[in-house]
Amino acid sequence: SLVRAGVPSLLAVVAKDAFGNVRKDATAGFFLDPAEGFGKRAPLVFSALAREVNKTTLADAYFTPVLITRSATYSLAVRAVTGVNAAGQAILALLGASPATLMVVPSRVGTAQCTASGSGIASVTAGKNVSVTIQTRDYFYNKATSGGEFFEAFLITTDPIVRSNRTVVDLNNGRYFVSYILTASGVYGLEMKRAGSAIPGSPFIFTLLGAATEPQKTIVTGAGINGGGVNVPAQF
């Protein structure tokens, strides 16, 4: 089955006898096997009752609440109590339909969980095409895998102060892309918003560095280039 991260769900087991009759009593015992069900592949968050199915009958089924916040595909193993050994320990048997596959997908995107990275907010050189990528995440910091969010980006120059809109491209995989080329050195800011609210770190302040020296645009000035006297210092 498929559930969203952080959304409570129920794992249900219907108890039957050897002849396929549904048991109407509430004396059967079932356990969610943490070793096979959750393992070490990813950390999960469960409610206090997640490992043992409640021994109450509801529509002839046994239920356990499961709350998972990490998106992934999991294999859940359920075991039934078939008896007790000499040491008083329960004898468990894996159910015929177990393990079951549970797919947990990201929940709704949270603005406070979005991150931005890229050359466009780091060390920027004049004339270079730089970019910034926004990674959207849900409230549990799972990376979103689809698009559809509304982002805005504004480039701010400080001398003079000018605020210009930049195009944000939806990559339809949970990421959003902004690129630009700047030529005038100075201090800039990049403001990034989702649905009108700034993402963490916005506005991003960065300094535009000058490009490599261009001989054709280099200017030499000063009295020293017009000549001078012997043993007389000249400057240019």
C-alpha positions as CSV (number, residue, x, y, z in Angstrom):
1,S,0.0,0.0,0.0
2,L,1.0,3.7,-0.2
3,V,0.9,6.3,2.5
4,R,2.2,9.8,3.0
5,A,5.0,10.5,5.5
6,G,3.7,11.7,8.8
7,V,0.1,10.5,8.1
8,P,-1.1,7.9,10.7
9,S,-2.2,4.7,9.1
10,L,-3.5,1.3,10.4
11,L,-2.1,-2.1,9.7
12,A,-4.9,-4.6,9.9
13,V,-4.8,-8.4,10.4
14,V,-7.8,-10.7,10.1
15,A,-7.4,-13.9,12.2
16,K,-8.6,-17.1,10.6
17,D,-8.4,-20.8,11.7
18,A,-7.0,-23.7,9.7
19,F,-10.2,-24.0,7.7
20,G,-10.3,-20.3,6.7
21,N,-13.0,-19.3,9.2
22,V,-12.7,-15.8,10.6
23,R,-12.2,-15.8,14.3
24,K,-14.7,-13.7,16.2
25,D,-12.9,-13.7,19.5
26,A,-10.2,-11.2,20.6
27,T,-7.7,-13.7,21.9
28,A,-5.3,-14.0,19.0
29,G,-1.9,-12.3,19.2
30,F,0.0,-10.6,16.4
31,F,3.3,-8.8,16.4
32,L,5.0,-6.4,13.9
33,D,8.5,-7.8,13.6
34,P,10.9,-4.9,14.0
35,A,13.9,-6.8,12.7
36,E,12.3,-7.8,9.4
37,G,9.8,-4.9,9.2
38,F,12.0,-1.9,9.8
39,G,15.6,-3.1,10.0
40,K,18.5,-0.6,9.6
41,R,17.7,0.6,6.1
42,A,16.2,3.9,7.4
43,P,15.1,5.3,10.7
44,L,11.4,5.2,11.4
45,V,9.1,6.8,14.0
46,F,6.4,4.7,15.5
47,S,3.7,5.3,18.0
48,A,3.8,3.5,21.4
49,L,1.5,0.7,20.2
50,A,3.1,0.1,16.8
51,R,4.8,-3.2,17.7
52,E,1.8,-5.1,19.1
53,V,-1.6,-5.2,17.5
54,N,-4.3,-4.2,19.9
55,K,-6.2,-7.2,21.2
56,T,-9.6,-5.7,20.5
57,T,-12.0,-6.9,17.8
58,L,-13.1,-4.2,15.3
59,A,-14.9,-5.6,12.2
60,D,-13.2,-8.9,12.9
61,A,-9.8,-7.5,12.5
62,Y,-6.8,-6.6,14.6
63,F,-5.2,-3.1,14.1
64,T,-2.0,-1.4,15.0
65,P,-1.3,2.3,14.3
66,V,1.8,3.0,12.3
67,L,3.3,6.5,11.9
68,I,6.3,6.7,9.5
69,T,8.0,10.0,8.7
70,R,10.9,8.9,6.4
71,S,9.9,8.3,2.8
72,A,11.1,5.0,1.4
73,T,9.8,1.6,0.4
74,Y,9.6,-0.8,3.4
75,S,8.9,-4.5,3.9
76,L,6.7,-5.1,7.0
77,A,6.7,-8.6,8.5
78,V,3.8,-9.6,10.8
79,R,4.0,-12.7,13.0
80,A,1.2,-14.6,14.8
81,V,1.5,-16.1,18.3
82,T,1.1,-19.9,17.8
83,G,2.0,-21.1,21.3
84,V,4.3,-20.8,24.3
85,N,7.6,-22.7,24.7
86,A,8.9,-24.3,27.9
87,A,10.5,-21.1,29.0
88,G,7.2,-19.2,28.7
89,Q,8.2,-17.4,25.6
90,A,5.8,-16.8,22.8
91,I,6.3,-18.9,19.6
92,L,5.9,-16.7,16.6
93,A,5.1,-17.7,13.0
94,L,5.3,-15.5,9.9
95,L,1.9,-14.8,8.3
96,G,1.3,-16.2,4.8
97,A,0.8,-12.8,3.3
98,S,3.8,-11.3,5.1
99,P,6.1,-9.5,4.5
100,A,3.9,-6.8,3.0
101,T,5.3,-3.9,1.0
102,L,4.6,-0.4,2.3
103,M,5.6,2.7,0.2
104,V,5.9,6.0,2.1
105,V,5.9,9.1,-0.2
106,P,6.9,12.6,0.8
107,S,4.2,14.8,2.5
108,R,3.4,18.4,1.7
109,V,6.3,20.8,1.0
110,G,7.3,23.1,3.8
111,T,8.9,26.5,3.1
112,A,11.1,26.3,6.1
113,Q,12.5,22.9,4.9
114,C,13.6,24.2,1.4
115,T,17.3,24.7,0.7
116,A,19.2,26.6,-1.9
117,S,22.7,25.9,-3.2
118,G,24.8,26.6,-6.2
119,S,27.4,29.0,-7.7
120,G,25.0,31.8,-7.9
121,I,25.1,32.4,-4.1
122,A,28.8,31.6,-3.6
123,S,31.8,33.1,-5.2
124,V,30.5,34.8,-8.4
125,T,32.8,36.0,-11.1
126,A,31.8,38.7,-13.6
127,G,30.7,37.4,-17.0
128,K,30.2,33.8,-15.8
129,N,26.8,32.0,-16.1
130,V,25.9,31.0,-12.5
131,S,22.9,29.2,-11.1
132,V,21.0,28.4,-7.9
133,T,19.0,25.2,-7.3
134,I,16.2,25.0,-4.8
135,Q,15.5,21.6,-3.3
136,T,12.0,21.3,-1.9
137,R,11.4,19.0,1.1
138,D,8.3,18.1,3.2
139,Y,7.9,18.9,6.9
140,F,9.9,15.8,7.8
141,Y,12.8,16.9,5.5
142,N,12.1,14.2,2.9
143,K,13.1,15.4,-0.6
144,A,10.1,16.2,-2.8
145,T,10.0,14.3,-6.1
146,S,7.5,16.3,-8.0
147,G,7.0,19.9,-9.0
148,G,4.1,22.4,-9.0
149,E,5.3,24.8,-6.3
150,F,5.3,28.5,-6.9
151,F,8.7,30.2,-6.4
152,E,9.9,33.7,-7.0
153,A,13.5,35.0,-7.3
154,F,14.6,38.6,-7.2
155,L,18.2,39.8,-7.8
156,I,19.1,42.9,-5.8
157,T,21.9,45.3,-6.7
158,T,23.1,47.6,-3.9
159,D,24.7,50.5,-5.9
160,P,22.2,51.7,-6.9
161,I,19.5,49.6,-5.2
162,V,17.6,47.9,-7.9
163,R,15.3,44.8,-7.5
164,S,14.8,42.7,-10.7
165,N,12.7,39.6,-11.2
166,R,14.4,36.3,-12.3
167,T,12.8,33.3,-14.0
168,V,12.5,30.2,-11.8
169,V,12.3,27.0,-13.8
170,D,10.4,24.0,-12.4
171,L,12.4,20.9,-13.1
172,N,9.3,18.7,-12.1
173,N,11.5,16.6,-9.8
174,G,11.3,18.6,-6.5
175,R,14.0,21.0,-7.7
176,Y,13.8,24.5,-9.1
177,F,16.5,26.3,-11.1
178,V,17.5,30.0,-11.5
179,S,20.5,31.2,-13.6
180,Y,22.0,34.6,-14.4
181,I,25.1,36.4,-15.7
182,L,26.4,39.6,-13.9
183,T,29.1,41.9,-15.2
184,A,29.4,44.7,-12.7
185,S,31.4,44.0,-9.6
186,G,29.9,44.8,-6.3
187,V,27.6,43.4,-3.5
188,Y,24.4,41.6,-4.6
189,G,21.5,39.9,-2.9
190,L,19.2,37.1,-4.2
191,E,15.8,36.9,-2.6
192,M,13.9,33.6,-3.0
193,K,10.3,33.0,-1.9
194,R,7.8,30.2,-2.0
195,A,4.2,31.3,-2.1
196,G,5.2,34.7,-0.8
197,S,7.4,33.5,2.1
198,A,11.2,33.6,2.1
199,I,13.1,30.3,2.2
200,P,15.8,29.8,4.8
201,G,18.8,32.0,4.2
202,S,17.0,34.4,1.9
203,P,18.1,37.0,0.9
204,F,21.5,35.5,0.0
205,I,24.2,38.1,0.0
206,F,27.2,37.6,-2.3
207,T,30.1,39.6,-3.8
208,L,30.7,39.7,-7.5
209,L,34.4,39.5,-8.3
210,G,36.1,41.0,-11.3
211,A,37.0,38.8,-14.2
212,A,40.5,38.2,-15.6
213,T,42.4,41.3,-16.9
214,E,41.4,42.2,-20.5
215,P,44.4,43.9,-22.3
216,Q,42.3,45.6,-24.8
217,K,40.3,47.3,-22.1
218,T,43.2,48.2,-19.8
219,I,43.9,51.9,-19.5
220,V,47.3,53.4,-18.5
221,T,47.4,57.0,-17.3
222,G,49.8,59.4,-15.7
223,A,52.5,61.9,-16.5
224,G,55.2,59.2,-16.8
225,I,53.8,57.9,-20.1
226,N,54.4,61.3,-21.8
227,G,58.2,61.4,-21.1
228,G,60.5,62.8,-18.4
229,G,64.0,63.9,-17.5
230,V,67.1,61.9,-16.8
231,N,67.2,60.6,-13.2
232,V,63.8,62.3,-12.5
233,P,61.2,59.9,-11.1
234,A,58.2,59.4,-13.4
235,Q,54.8,57.8,-12.5
236,F,52.0,56.3,-14.5
